[in-house]
Amino acid sequence: MPKQLLLIWAIICSGIIAYFCLVDSSKIPIINFPSIDKIVHFCFHFGFTISWILFFKKELKGREADDYKAYLISFIFSIFFGITIEILQSVLTKTRASDVTDVLANALGATIAVFTAIAFKKQIDKI
């Protein structure tokens, strides 16, 4: 798959996550399920990290960079993105607040994404 398409996909995923994390929470349907917020944060950052890993693996391919730089860059990007979103929630929105446990759920999603990408390295390299 061309790296331009992977970049577009990663940007779209990032935009969707930013939108749903910053939209007025009264516009989001309420789901009465324990810890659903943390599960959503985990899933968002799992997908975010995987999408950026796919792009960075293509971007860095053929250079003197190690494959694992793609994992590290994507992980760090996910952590900073999650922290930035949490800060923006308290600054830009009236219906949301920063939450350290959201950052932890984000970090866990990013961590599991990296380990999943490493475990499926051969399949990911075919993309």
MIZA-779731 format. One record per residue: residue number from 1; residue in three letters; x, y, z of N, C-alpha, C in turn. Coordinates in steps of 0.05 Angstrom, whole numbers, plus 5000, padded with zeros to 4 digits. Layout:
N
R   k   r n.east n.north n.up ca.east ca.north ca.up c.east c.north c.up
R NUM ALA      X       Y    Z       X        Y     Z      X       Y    Z
...
This chain:
127
R   k   r n.east n.north n.up ca.east ca.north ca.up c.east c.north c.up
R   1 MET   5017    4976 5000    5000     5000  5000   5018    5025 5000
R   2 PRO   5012    5044 4984    5028     5069  4982   5028    5084 5009
R   3 LYS   5051    5095 5015    5054     5109  5041   5035    5133 5043
R   4 GLN   5029    5145 5020    5011     5168  5020   4983    5160 5030
R   5 LEU   4974    5137 5022    4948     5127  5032   4949    5121 5062
R   6 LEU   4971    5109 5070    4974     5104  5099   4975    5130 5115
R   7 LEU   4988    5150 5104    4989     5176  5118   4961    5188 5119
R   8 ILE   4946    5187 5097    4919     5198  5097   4902    5183 5118
R   9 TRP   4904    5156 5118    4889     5140  5137   4896    5148 5166
R  10 ALA   4921    5151 5172    4930     5157  5199   4920    5185 5207
R  11 ILE   4920    5204 5189    4910     5231  5194   4880    5230 5199
R  12 ILE   4865    5215 5183    4836     5212  5187   4830    5200 5214
R  13 CYS   4844    5179 5221    4840     5166  5247   4846    5186 5270
R  14 SER   4867    5202 5267    4874     5222  5287   4852    5243 5289
R  15 GLY   4842    5251 5266    4821     5271  5266   4795    5261 5279
R  16 ILE   4788    5237 5274    4764     5225  5286   4767    5223 5316
R  17 ILE   4790    5215 5325    4795     5213  5354   4793    5241 5366
R  18 ALA   4807    5260 5354    4806     5287  5365   4777    5298 5366
R  19 TYR   4762    5293 5345    4734     5302  5344   4718    5290 5368
R  20 PHE   4719    5264 5370    4703     5251  5391   4713    5257 5419
R  21 CYS   4738    5264 5422    4748     5271  5448   4742    5300 5456
R  22 LEU   4737    5317 5436    4733     5346  5441   4705    5355 5436
R  23 VAL   4688    5338 5424    4660     5346  5419   4645    5349 5446
R  24 ASP   4625    5366 5446    4608     5369  5470   4597    5342 5478
R  25 SER   4603    5334 5503    4596     5307  5512   4566    5302 5512
R  26 SER   4550    5323 5513    4521     5319  5512   4511    5310 5485
R  27 LYS   4528    5312 5465    4521     5303  5438   4529    5274 5433
R  28 ILE   4541    5261 5452    4549     5233  5450   4529    5216 5465
R  29 PRO   4519    5195 5452    4499     5178  5466   4511    5166 5491
R  30 ILE   4495    5165 5512    4504     5154  5537   4500    5124 5536
R  31 ILE   4522    5110 5542    4521     5081  5543   4527    5073 5572
R  32 ASN   4509    5060 5584    4511     5052  5612   4526    5026 5614
R  33 PHE   4553    5028 5613    4570     5004  5615   4594    5012 5632
R  34 PRO   4601    4996 5652    4623     5004  5670   4649    5008 5654
R  35 SER   4662    5030 5660    4689     5036  5649   4689    5039 5618
R  36 ILE   4666    5045 5606    4665     5048  5577   4684    5070 5567
R  37 ASP   4686    5091 5583    4704     5113  5575   4733    5104 5573
R  38 LYS   4742    5088 5591    4770     5078  5591   4774    5058 5568
R  39 ILE   4753    5042 5563    4755     5023  5540   4756    5038 5514
R  40 VAL   4741    5060 5511    4742     5076  5487   4769    5089 5483
R  41 HIS   4780    5100 5505    4807     5112  5504   4828    5091 5496
R  42 PHE   4826    5067 5507    4844     5045  5500   4842    5039 5470
R  43 CYS   4818    5035 5461    4814     5028  5432   4822    5050 5413
R  44 PHE   4816    5075 5421    4825     5098  5404   4855    5098 5401
R  45 HIS   4870    5095 5422    4899     5096  5421   4912    5071 5410
R  46 PHE   4898    5049 5413    4907     5024  5400   4906    5029 5369
R  47 GLY   4883    5038 5359    4880     5043  5330   4898    5065 5320
R  48 PHE   4900    5087 5336    4918     5109  5330   4947    5100 5326
R  49 THR   4956    5085 5345    4984     5076  5345   4989    5057 5322
R  50 ILE   4971    5038 5317    4974     5019  5295   4974    5034 5268
R  51 SER   4956    5053 5265    4956     5068  5239   4981    5083 5234
R  52 TRP   4993    5096 5255    5018     5110  5252   5041    5091 5249
R  53 ILE   5041    5068 5261    5062     5048  5257   5063    5040 5228
R  54 LEU   5039    5035 5216    5038     5027  5188   5051    5048 5170
R  55 PHE   5044    5073 5176    5056     5095  5160   5086    5097 5164
R  56 PHE   5095    5098 5189    5123     5102  5195   5141    5079 5186
R  57 LYS   5130    5055 5186    5145     5032  5175   5150    5036 5145
R  58 LYS   5131    5046 5131    5135     5052  5102   5153    5075 5098
R  59 GLU   5150    5096 5114    5166     5120  5112   5195    5115 5117
R  60 LEU   5201    5098 5137    5229     5093  5145   5241    5069 5130
R  61 LYS   5225    5055 5114    5235     5031  5100   5257    5039 5080
R  62 GLY   5278    5024 5080    5300     5029  5062   5321    5049 5072
R  63 ARG   5315    5061 5094    5335     5079  5106   5351    5063 5127
R  64 GLU   5370    5076 5138    5386     5063  5158   5372    5061 5185
R  65 ALA   5346    5068 5185    5331     5066  5210   5322    5038 5215
R  66 ASP   5322    5031 5240    5313     5006  5248   5282    5006 5247
R  67 ASP   5270    4982 5241    5241     4980  5241   5229    4989 5267
R  68 TYR   5243    4984 5288    5232     4990  5315   5230    5020 5320
R  69 LYS   5243    5037 5304    5239     5066  5307   5211    5073 5300
R  70 ALA   5198    5059 5281    5170     5064  5275   5153    5059 5299
R  71 TYR   5159    5038 5313    5143     5032  5337   5147    5053 5358
R  72 LEU   5172    5061 5363    5178     5081  5383   5166    5108 5376
R  73 ILE   5169    5117 5352    5158     5143  5343   5128    5143 5346
R  74 SER   5115    5121 5338    5086     5120  5339   5076    5119 5368
R  75 PHE   5090    5105 5385    5083     5104  5413   5085    5131 5426
R  76 ILE   5108    5144 5422    5112     5171  5434   5092    5191 5423
R  77 PHE   5086    5189 5397    5066     5207  5385   5039    5203 5397
R  78 SER   5032    5177 5402    5006     5171  5414   5004    5182 5443
R  79 ILE   5025    5180 5458    5026     5190  5485   5022    5220 5485
R  80 PHE   5038    5234 5469    5036     5263  5468   5009    5272 5457
R  81 PHE   4998    5258 5437    4972     5265  5426   4951    5262 5448
R  82 GLY   4952    5240 5463    4933     5236  5485   4934    5257 5507
R  83 ILE   4958    5264 5514    4962     5285  5535   4951    5312 5525
R  84 THR   4958    5318 5499    4948     5343  5487   4918    5344 5487
R  85 ILE   4905    5322 5479    4876     5321  5479   4864    5325 5507
R  86 GLU   4876    5313 5527    4867     5317  5554   4869    5346 5563
R  87 ILE   4891    5359 5556    4894     5387  5563   4874    5404 5548
R  88 LEU   4870    5398 5522    4850     5413  5506   4822    5409 5517
R  89 GLN   4816    5386 5528    4789     5381  5539   4783    5401 5562
R  90 SER   4803    5406 5578    4798     5425  5600   4799    5454 5591
R  91 VAL   4814    5460 5570    4817     5487  5561   4795    5495 5541
R  92 LEU   4788    5478 5523    4770     5485  5501   4741    5477 5505
R  93 THR   4736    5458 5523    4708     5448  5526   4697    5455 5553
R  94 LYS   4670    5456 5554    4657     5462  5579   4645    5436 5591
R  95 THR   4642    5416 5575    4629     5391  5584   4649    5368 5589
R  96 ARG   4674    5374 5587    4695     5354  5591   4717    5364 5609
R  97 ALA   4731    5345 5621    4753     5353  5639   4776    5334 5635
R  98 SER   4800    5343 5641    4824     5326  5640   4821    5303 5660
R  99 ASP   4833    5280 5653    4831     5257  5671   4857    5241 5667
R 100 VAL   4872    5238 5689    4897     5223  5688   4892    5194 5680
R 101 THR   4869    5183 5689    4864     5155  5682   4858    5151 5653
R 102 ASP   4849    5173 5639    4846     5171  5610   4874    5169 5597
R 103 VAL   4893    5185 5607    4920     5184  5597   4932    5156 5601
R 104 LEU   4926    5144 5624    4936     5116  5629   4923    5096 5609
R 105 ALA   4897    5100 5604    4883     5082  5585   4895    5086 5557
R 106 ASN   4900    5111 5550    4913     5117  5524   4940    5103 5522
R 107 ALA   4956    5105 5543    4983     5094  5543   4981    5063 5542
R 108 LEU   4962    5052 5555    4959     5022  5554   4951    5014 5526
R 109 GLY   4933    5028 5513    4925     5022  5486   4949    5024 5467
R 110 ALA   4965    5045 5470    4989     5049  5453   5009    5026 5458
R 111 THR   5013    5019 5483    5032     4998  5490   5024    4971 5478
R 112 ILE   4999    4964 5481    4989     4939  5470   4990    4939 5439
R 113 ALA   4986    4962 5427    4988     4965  5398   5016    4959 5389
R 114 VAL   5036    4970 5403    5064     4965  5395   5070    4935 5398
R 115 PHE   5063    4923 5420    5068     4894  5423   5053    4877 5402
R 116 THR   5029    4885 5395    5014     4871  5375   5028    4874 5347
R 117 ALA   5037    4899 5341    5051     4903  5316   5077    4887 5314
R 118 ILE   5091    4885 5337    5115     4869  5337   5109    4839 5333
R 119 ALA   5087    4830 5346    5079     4802  5343   5070    4795 5315
R 120 PHE   5059    4815 5301    5049     4810  5274   5067    4825 5253
R 121 LYS   5092    4827 5259    5111     4842  5242   5111    4831 5213
R 122 LYS   5112    4805 5210    5113     4794  5183   5088    4802 5167
R 123 GLN   5065    4801 5179    5040     4809  5165   5040    4838 5159
R 124 ILE   5049    4854 5178    5049     4883  5174   5069    4891 5152
R 125 ASP   5091    4877 5151    5111     4884  5130   5100    4879 5102
R 126 LYS   5079    4863 5099    5067     4857  5073   5048    4880 5064
R 127 ILE   5041    4897 5082    5022     4919  5075   5036    4940 5059
